[in-house]
Amino acid sequence: MRQQIALIMALPSESKGLFEAAGIEVHYSGIGKVNAAFKAFDVIQKTGCHTLLNLGTAGSSHFDAHALVEVAQFVQRDMDVSPLGFDVGVTPMDTDHPAEIQPESMFSHLPKGICGTGDSFETGLPKVPCNLVDMEGYAIAKVCKKLGVRFVSVKYITDGANDTAHLDWEENLLFGAKKLLELYQTVK
């Protein structure tokens, strides 16, 4: 049976069990781009979903902590082949897909941001222009783009992507899970 929307998050700590307690199925990818790409592909193949909705956490020195931000564009903040003459963020020889991927918008009332995805916990300024950072979004967006599946992503800002980010992230997970659940319940 083909479902309309499938929900993907990186970690159970981002949902704090609130989604499951509300009877909502969550697919957890694990941390990083490889895990996220594999899980996104798996979820799309198993559910046949029309839309893959990514809810999760992000750091930002631009948006206020505790804000919900809908991602308008994903870039790779850790793709750096600049010694060979490529711009930072560009995957060489990947002519089918641009360096920037624009998810669709589902929440017109939320502020929009550019999310830099990378396989590191960012605590400084990324090498590519972006105003929030995560570790999975670009990979999920690219899988959806390749498979022709609608993709929407909303991030809860847990921290300032600075030297206290790891502490702020942990401290704000429950607040984020509550806000993300409230948002999700407006979709159904």
Beta strands, then each sheet from edge to edge (+ up, - down):
strand 1: 5-9
strand 2: 27-28
strand 3: 51-59
strand 4: 68-76
strand 5: 112-117
strand 6: 132-134
strand 7: 150-159
sheet 1: 2+ 1+ 3+ 7+ 4- 5- 6-
end
